[in-house]
Amino acid sequence: MWNPLGKIEGKPLLLLITVAASSGFILFGYDNAVFGGIIVLPWFLEQYHHPGSDILGTVSSLYNVGCAGGSILAFFFGGQLGRRKSILSGSAIAAVGVVIQCTSEKLSQLLVGRIVTGVGVGVLTSTVGLWQAETTPPRIRGMFMCLELMLGGCGLVIAFYTNYGFHNDTSRTAFVFPLALQIVFIAIIGVLVAMLPESPHWLFKNDRPEEALQVILRLEGHGATRDHPRVRQQLLEISEARQLEGTEGGFFTGIFVNGPTQNFKRICFGTGIMVMHQLNGINSVTYYVPTLVTTFIHASHSTALWVSGLFGVVCVVFCIPPVLWVDKVGRRPFLWIGSVGQCICFAIIAALFATAPKGGSSTYGIVTLAFLFLYYAINITSWFPITWLYPAELMPLKIREKGMGIAVFFYWMFQFMIVEVTPIALTNISYRFYIILCIFNAVIAAIVFFLYPETKLKSLEEIDFFFAKTEIPVDIDKTGIEGEMAPKRYAEIHLEDVRPGSEPAASAATS
């Protein structure tokens, strides 16, 4: 079949993969933000008989349950389908959900559409990060994955200002257009992914080494052949990683028992990052931006929507630092320093809440809102991109889609919990809720600093070697991984050496 992108290689190919993966996160960001503006539209309220806040909260938050369901699908079927087919399947499911929403006449149909769209987005968020991580060289993997999340932040901007553009419209168009716009992002994902290569790691895992080699050569670019040093090194590392994984247990024991590559420990690390991102308070802010703006500065609804759009702009702008520096500074400093900054912000916000005059004060409100913006900027610079980068790097190849499925499942379930709990907590314990978030961030900073290893500039196989309970040489210090982890041998590697369960080539010569 003719493929207009079939000849593209090297960095242009990596950029196209990043754009395709980013479209998945644009859909993710857009879907997270758009519904908050839809449920206050005059047409929506009239059509669905002015539903109460409890019903609206359920319709909004059940999207997260659908996303969790999608991550379960990725857990069970991602390994068989591969990265590309999983992404295409998730896109198709999301498109069905969009159609159901756009044509809904009853609230029950709208609810079903939200859940179905969530399932599709859950599959996408469980898979696009893996695809990106497995196709990007370690020297620029962090940069490209943070670029993917920066572009994904555009989804928030588009959603906020689409809502702003329709907030006074009383026709059905104001309801349908923002929902139907999701089809554009889904179409971009589908068209690009259908023409881009499969992950070479998944191809090797599924005994298709010839196809995997061709993908590696395309990704390397510049007319590279199998004799190129980086290609040979990658083949050797895959061979040794396959040897490490050869003794892993079955479906469940390979996940919940450590084994030679410490799979369970790595899943706990990756899941921990996802859960900690929710516990550091991000969705206590983003889900309720219009409400918080109205509360703090007594703004009109239209002003609150406009200010909410600025949060989307902050998301794009403050993703630039990790794009530039994550492969130089590393993952850990962004995470623990970010948590310290967020801890300070919440401490100040709690103090402002506690000491504000009973009748309210515009000065207190403006300062509080400023620190919410600062908190958000810190989170976007640190936790937002690395939450999706780090787990994708940590998971071992043999169970990578299952491990990511587990991590993303907990991400969405904790997001559901946080979104449900936040308004109740603010009503009942007021400023003390921000003290709790302050404490969470302090604990999270300590956990990351003392327990989490560094993964910058390391191939996915080198990360396997770091966790391996074998005699493969590694050089680490208390902060994580240092130096080159796998022995740098340029070997006479043959493709049969990287088939599942094979031994490394006996003819390898150490350089």
One Martini backbone bead per residue (centre of mass of N, CA, C, O) as a GRO file, in nm:
protein
  511
    1MET     BB    1   0.096   0.036   0.022
    2TRP     BB    2   0.075   0.362  -0.009
    3ASN     BB    3   0.329   0.588   0.153
    4PRO     BB    4   0.404   0.923   0.197
    5LEU     BB    5   0.595   0.852   0.474
    6GLY     BB    6   0.803   0.609   0.399
    7LYS     BB    7   1.081   0.804   0.349
    8ILE     BB    8   1.094   0.903   0.622
    9GLU     BB    9   1.366   1.016   0.842
   10GLY     BB   10   1.470   1.066   1.141
   11LYS     BB   11   1.379   1.363   1.272
   12PRO     BB   12   1.120   1.393   1.100
   13LEU     BB   13   0.998   1.131   1.211
   14LEU     BB   14   0.998   1.210   1.510
   15LEU     BB   15   0.812   1.456   1.473
   16LEU     BB   16   0.565   1.299   1.369
   17ILE     BB   17   0.532   1.124   1.620
   18THR     BB   18   0.491   1.366   1.809
   19VAL     BB   19   0.238   1.479   1.675
   20ALA     BB   20   0.064   1.227   1.708
   21ALA     BB   21   0.094   1.204   2.017
   22SER     BB   22  -0.003   1.494   2.080
   23SER     BB   23  -0.295   1.455   1.981
   24GLY     BB   24  -0.369   1.274   2.220
   25PHE     BB   25  -0.313   1.510   2.434
   26ILE     BB   26  -0.505   1.715   2.319
   27LEU     BB   27  -0.756   1.548   2.369
   28PHE     BB   28  -0.711   1.518   2.671
   29GLY     BB   29  -0.715   1.826   2.741
   30TYR     BB   30  -0.980   1.902   2.607
   31ASP     BB   31  -1.169   1.701   2.757
   32ASN     BB   32  -1.104   1.805   3.045
   33ALA     BB   33  -1.215   2.119   2.980
   34VAL     BB   34  -1.487   2.149   2.803
   35PHE     BB   35  -1.729   2.059   2.996
   36GLY     BB   36  -1.736   2.301   3.195
   37GLY     BB   37  -1.872   2.493   2.969
   38ILE     BB   38  -2.123   2.325   2.878
   39ILE     BB   39  -2.290   2.297   3.163
   40VAL     BB   40  -2.355   2.638   3.138
   41LEU     BB   41  -2.532   2.641   2.909
   42PRO     BB   42  -2.839   2.735   2.816
   43TRP     BB   43  -2.914   2.493   2.635
   44PHE     BB   44  -2.837   2.269   2.831
   45LEU     BB   45  -3.022   2.343   3.069
   46GLU     BB   46  -3.285   2.323   2.904
   47GLN     BB   47  -3.261   2.036   2.777
   48TYR     BB   48  -3.183   1.905   3.090
   49HIS     BB   49  -3.351   2.043   3.323
   50HIS     BB   50  -3.167   2.162   3.532
   51PRO     BB   51  -2.939   2.019   3.669
   52GLY     BB   52  -2.777   1.929   3.928
   53SER     BB   53  -2.465   1.930   4.071
   54ASP     BB   54  -2.453   1.622   4.116
   55ILE     BB   55  -2.511   1.540   3.822
   56LEU     BB   56  -2.289   1.704   3.684
   57GLY     BB   57  -2.056   1.569   3.836
   58THR     BB   58  -2.108   1.285   3.727
   59VAL     BB   59  -2.086   1.339   3.422
   60SER     BB   60  -1.794   1.447   3.438
   61SER     BB   61  -1.644   1.210   3.612
   62LEU     BB   62  -1.713   0.951   3.433
   63TYR     BB   63  -1.488   0.996   3.233
   64ASN     BB   64  -1.265   0.880   3.423
   65VAL     BB   65  -1.380   0.595   3.430
   66GLY     BB   66  -1.347   0.544   3.129
   67CYS     BB   67  -1.040   0.578   3.127
   68ALA     BB   68  -0.985   0.341   3.317
   69GLY     BB   69  -1.110   0.132   3.124
   70GLY     BB   70  -0.903   0.181   2.895
   71SER     BB   71  -0.654   0.083   3.059
   72ILE     BB   72  -0.755  -0.208   3.080
   73LEU     BB   73  -0.753  -0.269   2.780
   74ALA     BB   74  -0.448  -0.219   2.748
   75PHE     BB   75  -0.360  -0.442   2.939
   76PHE     BB   76  -0.493  -0.690   2.772
   77PHE     BB   77  -0.438  -0.580   2.442
   78GLY     BB   78  -0.170  -0.423   2.380
   79GLY     BB   79   0.030  -0.661   2.319
   80GLN     BB   80  -0.125  -0.770   2.064
   81LEU     BB   81  -0.168  -0.501   1.892
   82GLY     BB   82   0.001  -0.270   1.964
   83ARG     BB   83   0.056   0.060   1.930
   84ARG     BB   84  -0.099   0.145   1.674
   85LYS     BB   85  -0.365  -0.020   1.713
   86SER     BB   86  -0.433   0.101   1.985
   87ILE     BB   87  -0.457   0.395   1.893
   88LEU     BB   88  -0.672   0.345   1.675
   89SER     BB   89  -0.882   0.222   1.867
   90GLY     BB   90  -0.907   0.463   2.060
   91SER     BB   91  -1.000   0.663   1.843
   92ALA     BB   92  -1.259   0.513   1.760
   93ILE     BB   93  -1.396   0.517   2.035
   94ALA     BB   94  -1.394   0.825   2.072
   95ALA     BB   95  -1.567   0.886   1.819
   96VAL     BB   96  -1.820   0.744   1.916
   97GLY     BB   97  -1.857   0.922   2.168
   98VAL     BB   98  -1.894   1.190   2.018
   99VAL     BB   99  -2.149   1.114   1.861
  100ILE     BB  100  -2.325   1.056   2.106
  101GLN     BB  101  -2.308   1.342   2.225
  102CYS     BB  102  -2.406   1.517   1.976
  103THR     BB  103  -2.695   1.333   1.965
  104SER     BB  104  -2.808   1.404   2.232
  105GLU     BB  105  -3.133   1.418   2.417
  106LYS     BB  106  -3.024   1.280   2.673
  107LEU     BB  107  -2.846   1.245   2.960
  108SER     BB  108  -2.784   0.941   2.933
  109GLN     BB  109  -2.645   0.962   2.656
  110LEU     BB  110  -2.424   1.156   2.740
  111LEU     BB  111  -2.297   0.972   2.950
  112VAL     BB  112  -2.219   0.747   2.757
  113GLY     BB  113  -2.036   0.922   2.576
  114ARG     BB  114  -1.832   0.997   2.797
  115ILE     BB  115  -1.739   0.710   2.858
  116VAL     BB  116  -1.648   0.626   2.573
  117THR     BB  117  -1.442   0.848   2.537
  118GLY     BB  118  -1.276   0.766   2.785
  119VAL     BB  119  -1.185   0.494   2.682
  120GLY     BB  120  -1.023   0.601   2.444
  121VAL     BB  121  -0.833   0.787   2.612
  122GLY     BB  122  -0.718   0.559   2.788
  123VAL     BB  123  -0.574   0.413   2.560
  124LEU     BB  124  -0.400   0.648   2.465
  125THR     BB  125  -0.252   0.721   2.741
  126SER     BB  126  -0.126   0.419   2.755
  127THR     BB  127   0.040   0.443   2.456
  128VAL     BB  128   0.182   0.702   2.335
  129GLY     BB  129   0.426   0.706   2.532
  130LEU     BB  130   0.546   0.437   2.448
  131TRP     BB  131   0.589   0.495   2.149
  132GLN     BB  132   0.776   0.734   2.193
  133ALA     BB  133   0.993   0.595   2.374
  134GLU     BB  134   1.051   0.350   2.154
  135THR     BB  135   1.140   0.577   1.909
  136THR     BB  136   1.346   0.732   2.098
  137PRO     BB  137   1.632   0.848   2.170
  138PRO     BB  138   1.790   0.899   2.472
  139ARG     BB  139   1.919   1.188   2.408
  140ILE     BB  140   1.590   1.296   2.324
  141ARG     BB  141   1.342   1.183   2.479
  142GLY     BB  142   1.262   1.401   2.682
  143MET     BB  143   1.221   1.633   2.484
  144PHE     BB  144   0.998   1.499   2.302
  145MET     BB  145   0.795   1.434   2.534
  146CYS     BB  146   0.766   1.730   2.629
  147LEU     BB  147   0.670   1.836   2.357
  148GLU     BB  148   0.414   1.668   2.353
  149LEU     BB  149   0.292   1.806   2.612
  150MET     BB  150   0.298   2.095   2.509
  151LEU     BB  151   0.105   2.045   2.275
  152GLY     BB  152  -0.119   1.929   2.457
  153GLY     BB  153  -0.178   2.208   2.599
  154CYS     BB  154  -0.348   2.322   2.362
  155GLY     BB  155  -0.615   2.187   2.445
  156LEU     BB  156  -0.679   2.383   2.673
  157VAL     BB  157  -0.691   2.643   2.511
  158ILE     BB  158  -0.910   2.558   2.312
  159ALA     BB  159  -1.128   2.494   2.522
  160PHE     BB  160  -1.149   2.763   2.676
  161TYR     BB  161  -1.201   2.948   2.411
  162THR     BB  162  -1.445   2.797   2.306
  163ASN     BB  163  -1.621   2.853   2.550
  164TYR     BB  164  -1.599   3.161   2.536
  165GLY     BB  165  -1.727   3.193   2.244
  166PHE     BB  166  -2.019   3.036   2.358
  167HIS     BB  167  -2.143   3.154   2.635
  168ASN     BB  168  -2.393   3.331   2.478
  169ASP     BB  169  -2.504   3.091   2.335
  170THR     BB  170  -2.847   2.947   2.267
  171SER     BB  171  -2.767   2.722   2.084
  172ARG     BB  172  -2.678   2.405   1.979
  173THR     BB  173  -2.396   2.479   1.871
  174ALA     BB  174  -2.264   2.532   2.155
  175PHE     BB  175  -2.268   2.217   2.207
  176VAL     BB  176  -2.158   2.070   1.945
  177PHE     BB  177  -1.891   2.202   1.854
  178PRO     BB  178  -1.696   2.134   2.095
  179LEU     BB  179  -1.739   1.826   2.063
  180ALA     BB  180  -1.673   1.791   1.750
  181LEU     BB  181  -1.370   1.892   1.757
  182GLN     BB  182  -1.243   1.616   1.837
  183ILE     BB  183  -1.231   1.492   1.548
  184VAL     BB  184  -0.979   1.636   1.452
  185PHE     BB  185  -0.776   1.495   1.642
  186ILE     BB  186  -0.850   1.206   1.566
  187ALA     BB  187  -0.775   1.230   1.264
  188ILE     BB  188  -0.478   1.292   1.302
  189ILE     BB  189  -0.406   1.036   1.443
  190GLY     BB  190  -0.503   0.830   1.230
  191VAL     BB  191  -0.341   0.924   0.981
  192LEU     BB  192  -0.053   0.915   1.101
  193VAL     BB  193  -0.036   0.633   1.237
  194ALA     BB  194  -0.097   0.469   0.971
  195MET     BB  195   0.205   0.591   0.847
  196LEU     BB  196   0.362   0.489   1.090
  197PRO     BB  197   0.569   0.322   1.284
  198GLU     BB  198   0.643   0.076   1.474
  199SER     BB  199   0.766  -0.049   1.745
  200PRO     BB  200   1.062  -0.215   1.776
  201HIS     BB  201   1.017  -0.351   2.051
  202TRP     BB  202   0.753  -0.494   1.978
  203LEU     BB  203   0.865  -0.653   1.738
  204PHE     BB  204   1.073  -0.815   1.894
  205LYS     BB  205   0.877  -0.941   2.100
  206ASN     BB  206   0.708  -1.060   1.823
  207ASP     BB  207   0.909  -1.188   1.616
  208ARG     BB  208   1.009  -0.908   1.417
  209PRO     BB  209   1.320  -0.822   1.332
  210GLU     BB  210   1.319  -0.707   1.046
  211GLU     BB  211   1.119  -0.476   1.097
  212ALA     BB  212   1.275  -0.351   1.333
  213LEU     BB  213   1.529  -0.276   1.178
  214GLN     BB  214   1.396  -0.082   0.975
  215VAL     BB  215   1.304   0.118   1.192
  216ILE     BB  216   1.580   0.185   1.312
  217LEU     BB  217   1.698   0.299   1.047
  218ARG     BB  218   1.490   0.527   1.014
  219LEU     BB  219   1.544   0.666   1.288
  220GLU     BB  220   1.845   0.725   1.233
  221GLY     BB  221   1.924   0.774   0.948
  222HIS     BB  222   2.144   0.862   0.699
  223GLY     BB  223   2.163   0.570   0.572
  224ALA     BB  224   2.158   0.351   0.766
  225THR     BB  225   2.299   0.056   0.890
  226ARG     BB  226   2.366  -0.236   1.065
  227ASP     BB  227   2.678  -0.113   1.109
  228HIS     BB  228   2.598   0.091   1.289
  229PRO     BB  229   2.684   0.155   1.606
  230ARG     BB  230   2.397   0.220   1.724
  231VAL     BB  231   2.254  -0.024   1.604
  232ARG     BB  232   2.434  -0.245   1.730
  233GLN     BB  233   2.391  -0.160   2.021
  234GLN     BB  234   2.083  -0.199   2.028
  235LEU     BB  235   2.085  -0.500   1.961
  236LEU     BB  236   2.248  -0.586   2.206
  237GLU     BB  237   2.061  -0.476   2.428
  238ILE     BB  238   1.814  -0.640   2.344
  239SER     BB  239   1.942  -0.916   2.383
  240GLU     BB  240   2.001  -0.881   2.690
  241ALA     BB  241   1.712  -0.812   2.775
  242ARG     BB  242   1.586  -1.079   2.679
  243GLN     BB  243   1.750  -1.253   2.872
  244LEU     BB  244   1.640  -1.135   3.136
  245GLU     BB  245   1.325  -1.205   3.054
  246GLY     BB  246   1.327  -1.524   3.010
  247THR     BB  247   1.256  -1.591   3.341
  248GLU     BB  248   0.987  -1.501   3.353
  249GLY     BB  249   0.678  -1.527   3.424
  250GLY     BB  250   0.369  -1.505   3.392
  251PHE     BB  251   0.117  -1.295   3.375
  252PHE     BB  252   0.118  -1.233   3.696
  253THR     BB  253   0.411  -1.296   3.795
  254GLY     BB  254   0.545  -1.080   3.599
  255ILE     BB  255   0.409  -0.840   3.774
  256PHE     BB  256   0.393  -0.932   4.108
  257VAL     BB  257   0.692  -1.017   4.058
  258ASN     BB  258   1.005  -0.930   4.032
  259GLY     BB  259   1.253  -1.069   3.950
  260PRO     BB  260   1.523  -0.993   3.753
  261THR     BB  261   1.365  -0.693   3.670
  262GLN     BB  262   1.167  -0.579   3.883
  263ASN     BB  263   0.864  -0.528   3.800
  264PHE     BB  264   0.699  -0.443   4.051
  265LYS     BB  265   0.875  -0.204   4.132
  266ARG     BB  266   0.834  -0.045   3.863
  267ILE     BB  267   0.528  -0.021   3.881
  268CYS     BB  268   0.529   0.135   4.148
  269PHE     BB  269   0.687   0.377   4.048
  270GLY     BB  270   0.497   0.458   3.813
  271THR     BB  271   0.235   0.474   3.980
  272GLY     BB  272   0.337   0.678   4.189
  273ILE     BB  273   0.360   0.918   3.997
  274MET     BB  274   0.061   0.931   3.920
  275VAL     BB  275  -0.054   0.965   4.207
  276MET     BB  276   0.118   1.214   4.297
  277HIS     BB  277   0.002   1.406   4.087
  278GLN     BB  278  -0.279   1.411   4.220
  279LEU     BB  279  -0.187   1.479   4.526
  280ASN     BB  280  -0.058   1.773   4.445
  281GLY     BB  281  -0.342   1.932   4.318
  282ILE     BB  282  -0.410   1.986   4.013
  283ASN     BB  283  -0.734   1.907   4.006
  284SER     BB  284  -0.814   2.122   4.224
  285VAL     BB  285  -0.768   2.349   4.005
  286THR     BB  286  -0.848   2.293   3.698
  287TYR     BB  287  -1.156   2.209   3.745
  288TYR     BB  288  -1.199   2.507   3.928
  289VAL     BB  289  -1.126   2.780   3.800
  290PRO     BB  290  -1.391   2.946   3.764
  291THR     BB  291  -1.474   2.925   4.063
  292LEU     BB  292  -1.218   3.051   4.189
  293VAL     BB  293  -1.232   3.321   4.043
  294THR     BB  294  -1.511   3.402   4.150
  295THR     BB  295  -1.437   3.385   4.454
  296PHE     BB  296  -1.178   3.577   4.471
  297ILE     BB  297  -1.283   3.828   4.244
  298HIS     BB  298  -1.582   3.846   4.153
  299ALA     BB  299  -1.635   3.740   3.876
  300SER     BB  300  -1.753   3.689   3.592
  301HIS     BB  301  -1.813   3.436   3.383
  302SER     BB  302  -1.652   3.545   3.138
  303THR     BB  303  -1.395   3.614   3.298
  304ALA     BB  304  -1.341   3.331   3.406
  305LEU     BB  305  -1.298   3.202   3.127
  306TRP     BB  306  -1.062   3.384   3.038
  307VAL     BB  307  -0.873   3.310   3.273
  308SER     BB  308  -0.867   3.009   3.216
  309GLY     BB  309  -0.711   3.038   2.947
  310LEU     BB  310  -0.441   3.119   3.087
  311PHE     BB  311  -0.381   2.837   3.192
  312GLY     BB  312  -0.327   2.722   2.910
  313VAL     BB  313  -0.090   2.906   2.839
  314VAL     BB  314   0.087   2.818   3.074
  315CYS     BB  315   0.112   2.522   2.982
  316VAL     BB  316   0.281   2.587   2.730
  317VAL     BB  317   0.512   2.778   2.832
  318PHE     BB  318   0.603   2.587   3.095
  319CYS     BB  319   0.712   2.346   2.899
  320ILE     BB  320   0.985   2.453   2.793
  321PRO     BB  321   1.203   2.383   3.006
  322PRO     BB  322   1.191   2.068   2.980
  323VAL     BB  323   1.258   2.056   2.682
  324LEU     BB  324   1.554   2.184   2.728
  325TRP     BB  325   1.647   2.020   3.031
  326VAL     BB  326   1.573   1.712   3.093
  327ASP     BB  327   1.851   1.592   2.953
  328LYS     BB  328   2.037   1.750   3.165
  329VAL     BB  329   1.908   1.745   3.459
  330GLY     BB  330   1.654   1.564   3.475
  331ARG     BB  331   1.385   1.425   3.652
  332ARG     BB  332   1.410   1.458   3.963
  333PRO     BB  333   1.448   1.768   4.005
  334PHE     BB  334   1.174   1.850   3.892
  335LEU     BB  335   1.004   1.696   4.105
  336TRP     BB  336   1.114   1.788   4.390
  337ILE     BB  337   1.123   2.093   4.340
  338GLY     BB  338   0.828   2.120   4.260
  339SER     BB  339   0.712   2.024   4.534
  340VAL     BB  340   0.830   2.251   4.702
  341GLY     BB  341   0.690   2.485   4.553
  342GLN     BB  342   0.398   2.381   4.604
  343CYS     BB  343   0.410   2.385   4.910
  344ILE     BB  344   0.445   2.690   4.939
  345CYS     BB  345   0.190   2.781   4.793
  346PHE     BB  346  -0.015   2.635   4.983
  347ALA     BB  347   0.071   2.778   5.241
  348ILE     BB  348  -0.009   3.063   5.146
  349ILE     BB  349  -0.304   3.007   5.072
  350ALA     BB  350  -0.390   2.916   5.355
  351ALA     BB  351  -0.317   3.182   5.496
  352LEU     BB  352  -0.507   3.364   5.333
  353PHE     BB  353  -0.768   3.219   5.403
  354ALA     BB  354  -0.742   3.244   5.722
  355THR     BB  355  -0.699   3.586   5.709
  356ALA     BB  356  -0.940   3.669   5.575
  357PRO     BB  357  -1.194   3.853   5.553
  358LYS     BB  358  -1.525   3.783   5.588
  359GLY     BB  359  -1.622   3.982   5.344
  360GLY     BB  360  -1.383   4.010   5.188
  361SER     BB  361  -1.099   4.051   4.943
  362SER     BB  362  -0.946   4.159   4.662
  363THR     BB  363  -0.654   4.138   4.748
  364TYR     BB  364  -0.659   3.848   4.848
  365GLY     BB  365  -0.769   3.728   4.585
  366ILE     BB  366  -0.537   3.811   4.393
  367VAL     BB  367  -0.307   3.673   4.550
  368THR     BB  368  -0.423   3.388   4.544
  369LEU     BB  369  -0.437   3.366   4.235
  370ALA     BB  370  -0.133   3.405   4.189
  371PHE     BB  371  -0.051   3.139   4.345
  372LEU     BB  372  -0.206   2.952   4.157
  373PHE     BB  373  -0.043   3.019   3.908
  374LEU     BB  374   0.230   2.937   4.026
  375TYR     BB  375   0.162   2.649   4.082
  376TYR     BB  376   0.090   2.574   3.790
  377ALA     BB  377   0.366   2.643   3.664
  378ILE     BB  378   0.528   2.438   3.828
  379ASN     BB  379   0.374   2.185   3.741
  380ILE     BB  380   0.424   2.215   3.433
  381THR     BB  381   0.742   2.207   3.460
  382SER     BB  382   0.734   1.921   3.611
  383TRP     BB  383   0.491   1.701   3.638
  384PHE     BB  384   0.331   1.692   3.374
  385PRO     BB  385   0.549   1.562   3.177
  386ILE     BB  386   0.689   1.341   3.373
  387THR     BB  387   0.445   1.158   3.432
  388TRP     BB  388   0.465   1.038   3.123
  389LEU     BB  389   0.770   0.968   3.096
  390TYR     BB  390   0.877   0.788   3.335
  391PRO     BB  391   0.700   0.527   3.319
  392ALA     BB  392   0.779   0.457   3.022
  393GLU     BB  393   1.081   0.401   3.106
  394LEU     BB  394   1.049   0.183   3.347
  395MET     BB  395   0.919  -0.029   3.183
  396PRO     BB  396   0.925  -0.340   3.088
  397LEU     BB  397   0.886  -0.488   2.790
  398LYS     BB  398   0.711  -0.746   2.856
  399ILE     BB  399   0.507  -0.528   3.046
  400ARG     BB  400   0.458  -0.234   2.947
  401GLU     BB  401   0.147  -0.214   2.886
  402LYS     BB  402   0.061  -0.318   3.165
  403GLY     BB  403   0.206  -0.113   3.346
  404MET     BB  404   0.074   0.137   3.216
  405GLY     BB  405  -0.217   0.054   3.269
  406ILE     BB  406  -0.198   0.064   3.575
  407ALA     BB  407  -0.101   0.356   3.610
  408VAL     BB  408  -0.342   0.492   3.455
  409PHE     BB  409  -0.567   0.384   3.626
  410PHE     BB  410  -0.480   0.537   3.887
  411TYR     BB  411  -0.488   0.816   3.770
  412TRP     BB  412  -0.798   0.823   3.709
  413MET     BB  413  -0.906   0.742   3.991
  414PHE     BB  414  -0.772   0.980   4.144
  415GLN     BB  415  -0.908   1.198   3.982
  416PHE     BB  416  -1.194   1.127   4.059
  417MET     BB  417  -1.154   1.170   4.363
  418ILE     BB  418  -1.055   1.465   4.362
  419VAL     BB  419  -1.300   1.590   4.216
  420GLU     BB  420  -1.506   1.497   4.436
  421VAL     BB  421  -1.363   1.614   4.703
  422THR     BB  422  -1.297   1.918   4.678
  423PRO     BB  423  -1.576   2.065   4.730
  424ILE     BB  424  -1.622   1.932   5.003
  425ALA     BB  425  -1.363   2.029   5.145
  426LEU     BB  426  -1.402   2.338   5.105
  427THR     BB  427  -1.673   2.346   5.263
  428ASN     BB  428  -1.571   2.196   5.546
  429ILE     BB  429  -1.234   2.293   5.572
  430SER     BB  430  -1.118   2.480   5.379
  431TYR     BB  431  -0.792   2.578   5.424
  432ARG     BB  432  -0.707   2.283   5.520
  433PHE     BB  433  -0.682   2.159   5.239
  434TYR     BB  434  -0.412   2.313   5.169
  435ILE     BB  435  -0.249   2.182   5.395
  436ILE     BB  436  -0.267   1.896   5.288
  437LEU     BB  437  -0.125   1.959   5.015
  438CYS     BB  438   0.135   2.056   5.144
  439ILE     BB  439   0.209   1.785   5.278
  440PHE     BB  440   0.210   1.609   5.031
  441ASN     BB  441   0.447   1.760   4.887
  442ALA     BB  442   0.662   1.706   5.102
  443VAL     BB  443   0.652   1.396   5.084
  444ILE     BB  444   0.705   1.369   4.778
  445ALA     BB  445   0.985   1.496   4.774
  446ALA     BB  446   1.116   1.275   4.953
  447ILE     BB  447   1.052   1.027   4.785
  448VAL     BB  448   1.203   1.112   4.528
  449PHE     BB  449   1.485   1.175   4.649
  450PHE     BB  450   1.528   0.876   4.799
  451LEU     BB  451   1.394   0.652   4.569
  452TYR     BB  452   1.444   0.772   4.285
  453PRO     BB  453   1.567   0.723   3.979
  454GLU     BB  454   1.763   0.797   3.713
  455THR     BB  455   1.702   0.828   3.326
  456LYS     BB  456   1.889   0.992   3.178
  457LEU     BB  457   2.026   0.891   2.868
  458LYS     BB  458   1.874   0.613   2.872
  459SER     BB  459   1.809   0.328   2.775
  460LEU     BB  460   1.573   0.090   2.818
  461GLU     BB  461   1.789  -0.133   2.866
  462GLU     BB  462   1.959   0.010   3.084
  463ILE     BB  463   1.728   0.009   3.287
  464ASP     BB  464   1.717  -0.292   3.311
  465PHE     BB  465   2.011  -0.325   3.423
  466PHE     BB  466   1.970  -0.165   3.683
  467PHE     BB  467   1.736  -0.367   3.796
  468ALA     BB  468   1.908  -0.606   3.783
  469LYS     BB  469   1.975  -0.945   3.924
  470THR     BB  470   2.284  -0.924   3.815
  471GLU     BB  471   2.624  -0.910   3.665
  472ILE     BB  472   2.572  -0.663   3.524
  473PRO     BB  473   2.726  -0.381   3.473
  474VAL     BB  474   2.717  -0.106   3.707
  475ASP     BB  475   2.683   0.260   3.769
  476ILE     BB  476   2.605   0.388   4.088
  477ASP     BB  477   2.426   0.604   4.291
  478LYS     BB  478   2.205   0.747   4.518
  479THR     BB  479   2.056   0.902   4.259
  480GLY     BB  480   2.128   0.658   4.050
  481ILE     BB  481   2.224   0.682   3.730
  482GLU     BB  482   2.550   0.613   3.589
  483GLY     BB  483   2.659   0.615   3.307
  484GLU     BB  484   2.729   0.326   3.148
  485MET     BB  485   2.546   0.023   3.175
  486ALA     BB  486   2.632  -0.114   2.927
  487PRO     BB  487   2.831  -0.287   2.751
  488LYS     BB  488   3.043  -0.162   2.489
  489ARG     BB  489   2.956  -0.361   2.220
  490TYR     BB  490   3.072  -0.452   1.901
  491ALA     BB  491   2.891  -0.677   1.718
  492GLU     BB  492   2.797  -0.983   1.574
  493ILE     BB  493   2.486  -0.917   1.487
  494HIS     BB  494   2.196  -1.104   1.471
  495LEU     BB  495   1.861  -1.133   1.443
  496GLU     BB  496   1.840  -1.405   1.607
  497ASP     BB  497   1.955  -1.272   1.880
  498VAL     BB  498   1.656  -1.100   1.920
  499ARG     BB  499   1.492  -1.318   1.993
  500PRO     BB  500   1.297  -1.470   2.190
  501GLY     BB  501   1.515  -1.625   2.427
  502SER     BB  502   1.784  -1.541   2.345
  503GLU     BB  503   2.120  -1.519   2.303
  504PRO     BB  504   2.390  -1.370   2.297
  505ALA     BB  505   2.642  -1.323   2.106
  506ALA     BB  506   2.940  -1.503   2.112
  507SER     BB  507   3.108  -1.292   1.908
  508ALA     BB  508   3.146  -1.076   2.096
  509ALA     BB  509   3.328  -0.765   2.116
  510THR     BB  510   3.506  -0.587   2.327
  511SER     BB  511   3.589  -0.238   2.338
   0.00000   0.00000   0.00000
